[in-house]
Amino acid sequence: MFKSSGSQYCSSRPPALHTLCISLSLFLSLSHSAQEDLQDLFDYNIKTEKTTTKLLNDLVHAEEVVGQQILDLQQLRSQMAQEIESLKQEVQRRRSESQILSSELKFVLERLGDTEQEIQTLQQEVDEDTTESHRCVAQLYFKVTKVKLEVDTEPERSDDLWSLVNTEW
């Protein structure tokens, strides 16, 4: 109202009112400009507040996600530590079993060596007994067949055949 027709309205007034009227017009004009600036500042403040609120909400969400990830990693680390401990115990158990088996194997190998020695000794005894019994059988066979050959053949012929056989026993 004063802006468009302020100078016309104020010009018809006495000089003291005229100055006051122009000052008031100028004030209202400045007030309107300040009000627009204030409104712009208020709008900017609201926009900044919304942006700040969104950023804070995003930050809180990010903190929650990171916190959960940290909890998950701590749980995983704990599980892995338990698994490592379990594996250490398993390795220790297997080492103990291996030492026991190694001792048992050593004992068995020693017994096997003793048994092989016993078998060799028994084999020699059997070989000696078998050789002796073979000699007896051969001597007996020699004597029996010599008699039979001497009865059935001519004596020179019998001696020729027996000369082929080793009779040194």
C-alpha positions in Angstrom: 0.0 0.0 0.0 2.7 2.5 0.9 5.2 1.1 -1.5 3.3 1.9 -4.7 1.6 5.1 -3.7 3.8 6.1 -0.8 5.4 9.2 -2.3 2.1 10.4 -3.8 0.3 9.9 -0.4 3.1 11.5 1.5 3.5 14.6 -0.9 0.1 16.0 0.1 1.0 16.1 3.8 2.6 18.9 5.7 6.4 18.9 5.7 6.8 17.4 9.1 4.3 14.6 8.3 5.8 14.3 4.9 9.2 13.4 6.3 7.6 11.1 8.8 5.4 9.6 6.0 8.5 9.0 3.8 10.4 7.5 6.7 7.5 5.3 7.5 7.2 4.3 3.8 10.9 3.5 3.7 10.7 1.6 7.0 7.8 -0.5 5.7 9.7 -1.1 2.5 12.8 -2.1 4.4 10.7 -4.1 6.8 9.1 -6.0 3.9 12.5 -6.7 2.5 13.8 -7.8 5.9 10.7 -9.9 6.3 11.4 -11.6 3.0 15.1 -12.1 4.0 13.9 -13.4 7.3 11.5 -15.8 5.6 14.4 -16.9 3.3 16.6 -17.4 6.3 13.8 -19.3 8.1 13.3 -21.6 5.1 17.0 -22.1 4.8 17.2 -23.0 8.5 14.3 -25.5 8.1 16.0 -27.0 5.1 19.3 -27.2 7.0 17.6 -28.7 10.0 16.0 -31.4 7.8 19.3 -32.1 6.1 21.1 -32.3 9.5 18.3 -34.6 10.9 18.7 -36.9 7.8 22.5 -36.9 8.2 22.2 -37.7 11.9 19.7 -40.5 11.2 22.1 -41.9 8.5 25.0 -41.7 11.0 23.0 -43.5 13.7 22.0 -46.2 11.2 25.7 -46.5 10.0 26.8 -46.8 13.7 24.2 -49.5 14.2 25.4 -51.4 11.1 29.1 -51.1 12.1 28.2 -52.0 15.7 26.5 -55.2 14.5 29.4 -56.0 12.2 31.8 -55.6 15.2 29.6 -57.9 17.3 29.5 -60.5 14.4 33.3 -60.3 14.0 33.8 -60.7 17.8 31.5 -63.7 17.8 33.4 -65.2 14.7 36.7 -64.5 16.4 35.5 -66.3 19.5 34.3 -69.3 17.5 37.6 -69.4 15.7 39.5 -69.3 18.9 37.4 -72.2 20.2 38.0 -74.1 17.0 41.8 -73.5 17.2 41.8 -74.7 20.8 39.9 -77.8 19.8 42.3 -78.5 17.0 45.3 -78.0 19.4 43.7 -80.6 21.7 43.1 -82.9 18.8 46.7 -82.5 17.6 48.0 -83.3 21.2 45.7 -86.3 21.4 47.0 -87.6 18.0 50.6 -87.0 19.1 50.0 -89.1 22.2 48.4 -91.8 20.1 51.3 -91.6 17.6 53.8 -92.0 20.4 51.9 -95.0 21.8 51.6 -96.6 18.3 55.3 -95.9 17.7 56.2 -97.6 21.0 53.9 -100.5 20.1 55.4 -100.8 16.6 58.9 -100.8 18.0 57.9 -103.6 20.4 56.3 -105.6 17.6 59.3 -105.1 15.4 61.6 -106.3 18.2 59.3 -109.3 18.7 59.3 -109.9 15.0 63.1 -109.9 14.9 63.2 -112.4 17.8 60.5 -114.5 16.1 62.5 -114.5 12.8 65.6 -115.5 14.7 63.6 -118.4 16.4 62.2 -119.4 12.9 65.7 -119.5 11.5 66.9 -121.6 14.4 64.0 -123.9 14.0 64.5 -124.1 10.2 68.1 -125.0 10.7 67.1 -127.7 13.2 64.4 -129.0 10.7 66.9 -128.9 7.9 69.4 -130.8 10.0 66.8 -133.3 11.0 65.5 -133.6 7.5 68.9 -134.0 6.1 69.7 -136.7 8.6 66.4 -138.5 7.9 67.0 -138.2 4.2 70.4 -139.7 4.6 68.9 -142.6 6.5 66.2 -143.1 3.9 68.9 -142.9 1.1 71.1 -145.4 2.9 68.2 -147.7 3.4 67.1 -147.3 -0.2 70.7 -147.9 -1.3 70.9 -151.0 0.7 67.5 -152.3 -0.4 67.9 -151.5 -4.1 71.5 -152.7 -4.1 70.3 -156.0 -2.9 67.5 -156.0 -5.4 69.8 -154.9 -8.2 72.3 -157.6 -7.3 69.6 -160.2 -7.3 68.0 -159.0 -10.6 71.1 -158.1 -12.5 74.6 -159.1 -13.1 77.0 -158.0 -10.3 79.1 -155.8 -12.7 76.1 -154.0 -14.0 74.9 -153.3 -10.4 78.2 -151.8 -9.4 78.1 -149.6 -12.6 74.7 -148.2 -11.6 75.7 -147.6 -8.0 78.8 -145.9 -9.0 76.7 -143.1 -10.4 75.2 -142.4 -6.9 77.2 -140.6 -4.3 77.3 -142.8 -1.2 79.4 -140.6 1.1 77.2 -139.9 4.0 
